[in-house]
Amino acid sequence: MSDTTTAGSLQEEVREYYRAKAAEAETSGACCSPDPQTFGPAAYDEIGPGTAPDAALLASLGCGNPSAVAELREGETVLDLGSGGGLDVILSARRVGPDGRVFGLDFLEEMLALAARNVADAEIDNVVLLKGTIESIPLPADTVDVIISNCVINLSLNKPAVFAEMARVLTPGGRLGISDVVAEDRLSPEERAERGGHSQCIAGALSVAEYKELLDAVGLKDAEVVFTQEAADGLHAAIIRAHKPVDSLTAPSECAPGGTCC
């Protein structure tokens, strides 16, 4: 089997897995761990009655609370990579307030439709939902103050493109606040794959060193990766932070809309 065939099979596996999750949003679960008591909605301290629609909570497939990790402030523009059923979009929209704006990006029509219903039910009006991939973000350069993401980057089959796109759309001085599954440096890619599948956020997880190297390669500085909970032996839910220097000049990206890499 060629690398192209393998990549295509994995992409379809991810699409079908999350398409099914959107269809069964009435059943809670988390992609990162078999224990729903430590992942998914349980990762959010601020969730209480009326915080978000039940469908958004039940569709939560994350491994942390990126809107809190990113320390969002009123008036900021936020991008959620892989926004799914919309929980992090809704929480972020409440944090940035009416003068802020939140973009939710997802590649599945089913998730976007679910998120749109949840945003409407939450009576949020400062959210824009976008269809697209995290490898080719459909926004201009220097657009967003903060990028969040929740257990999504590990799913990408072209992670260098994802990191380049994050650096491109961040404003100078902008920052990342990401929750993701990250491997200990001691694990090889083969050992990661032995511990879980790609759609379950295990096989595609980066190591700490790989995460930092990719962030540094695109000019995102002061990267930190902090483990929070174990997802599998040698793999952990983690908080990832970095920022784009204020004096940074955004270089054109081949993966920008209309570019040549995709």
Summary of the structure (lengths in Angstrom):
residues: 262
radius of gyration: 16.9
end to end distance: 21.7
largest distance: 51.0
contacts: 940
relative contact order: 0.15
helix: 33%
strand: 24%
